[in-house]
Amino acid sequence: MKLLTTLGSLLVGALIMLGIGGTAYHLFRENGLLSQALGALWNAQYEAPAMVVILIIAAFFVFKALRGVQVGNRNESRIPDFILFAFIATGIFFLGRLLTSGHI
């Protein structure tokens, strides 16, 4: 029983690491999601400056709301659990993609 618990913990840990690594790879690679988003934001400042201002203000309020949440108090905050399960889900996605297509 203890061996199965250990193997399950290792599997969950590996899925979390695969989720974090795959997300970081797709965000920061050349022509990745982050560079495309920043490029679109840079182009939008000339085409629709009001939209850029609204997005920056919305991002500020989202950051402020997330910063104000007490992460350590499990009775009030579900955000750490959500982030953990999101990385497990993305790890499962990247593992499936690795097995079917051979790349992340």
C-alpha positions as CSV (number, residue, x, y, z in Angstrom):
1,M,0.0,0.0,0.0
2,K,2.8,2.4,0.9
3,L,4.5,1.7,-2.5
4,L,1.3,2.6,-4.4
5,T,0.9,5.8,-2.4
6,T,4.5,6.7,-3.2
7,L,4.1,5.9,-6.9
8,G,0.9,7.9,-7.1
9,S,2.6,10.9,-5.5
10,L,5.4,10.6,-8.0
11,L,3.0,10.4,-10.9
12,V,1.1,13.5,-9.7
13,G,4.4,15.3,-9.2
14,A,5.6,14.4,-12.7
15,L,2.3,15.6,-14.2
16,I,2.6,18.9,-12.4
17,M,6.2,19.3,-13.6
18,L,5.2,18.4,-17.1
19,G,2.3,20.9,-17.0
20,I,4.6,23.7,-15.7
21,G,7.4,22.8,-18.1
22,G,5.1,22.6,-21.1
23,T,3.3,25.8,-20.3
24,A,6.7,27.6,-19.8
25,Y,7.9,26.2,-23.1
26,H,4.9,27.4,-25.1
27,L,4.9,30.8,-23.4
28,F,8.6,31.7,-23.7
29,R,9.8,30.0,-26.9
30,E,10.5,32.0,-30.1
31,N,7.2,33.1,-31.5
32,G,5.5,31.6,-28.4
33,L,2.2,32.7,-26.9
34,L,3.7,35.5,-24.8
35,S,5.5,37.1,-27.7
36,Q,2.4,36.8,-29.8
37,A,0.2,38.4,-27.1
38,L,2.7,41.2,-26.5
39,G,3.0,41.8,-30.3
40,A,-0.8,41.9,-30.6
41,L,-1.0,44.4,-27.6
42,W,1.7,46.5,-29.2
43,N,-0.2,46.6,-32.5
44,A,-3.5,47.2,-30.8
45,Q,-2.2,50.4,-29.1
46,Y,-2.2,52.0,-32.5
47,E,-5.4,50.5,-33.8
48,A,-7.6,50.7,-30.6
49,P,-5.9,52.6,-27.8
50,A,-9.0,52.6,-25.7
51,M,-9.1,48.8,-25.7
52,V,-5.5,48.7,-24.5
53,V,-6.2,51.1,-21.6
54,I,-9.2,49.0,-20.6
55,L,-7.2,45.8,-20.7
56,I,-4.4,47.3,-18.6
57,I,-6.9,48.6,-16.0
58,A,-8.6,45.2,-15.9
59,A,-5.3,43.4,-15.5
60,F,-4.5,45.7,-12.6
61,F,-7.7,44.9,-10.8
62,V,-7.3,41.1,-11.4
63,F,-3.8,41.3,-10.0
64,K,-5.0,43.3,-7.0
65,A,-7.8,40.8,-6.3
66,L,-5.5,37.8,-6.6
67,R,-2.8,39.5,-4.4
68,G,-5.4,40.2,-1.7
69,V,-6.4,36.5,-1.4
70,Q,-4.9,34.8,1.6
71,V,-3.3,31.7,0.1
72,G,-2.5,30.0,3.3
73,N,-6.0,30.0,4.7
74,R,-7.7,27.0,3.0
75,N,-11.1,27.8,4.3
76,E,-11.3,31.0,2.3
77,S,-9.2,30.4,-0.8
78,R,-9.5,27.8,-3.5
79,I,-7.1,29.5,-5.8
80,P,-4.0,27.3,-4.9
81,D,-6.0,24.1,-5.4
82,F,-7.3,25.4,-8.8
83,I,-3.8,26.3,-9.9
84,L,-2.5,22.8,-8.8
85,F,-5.3,21.0,-10.7
86,A,-4.8,23.2,-13.7
87,F,-1.2,22.2,-13.9
88,I,-2.1,18.5,-13.5
89,A,-4.6,18.9,-16.3
90,T,-2.1,20.6,-18.6
91,G,0.4,17.9,-17.7
92,I,-2.1,15.2,-18.8
93,F,-2.7,17.1,-22.0
94,F,1.0,17.5,-22.8
95,L,1.6,13.8,-21.9
96,G,-1.2,12.7,-24.3
97,R,0.2,15.0,-26.9
98,L,3.7,13.6,-26.4
99,L,2.4,10.1,-26.7
100,T,0.3,10.7,-29.8
101,S,2.5,13.2,-31.8
102,G,5.9,12.8,-30.3
103,H,6.3,16.4,-29.2
104,I,4.9,18.8,-26.6
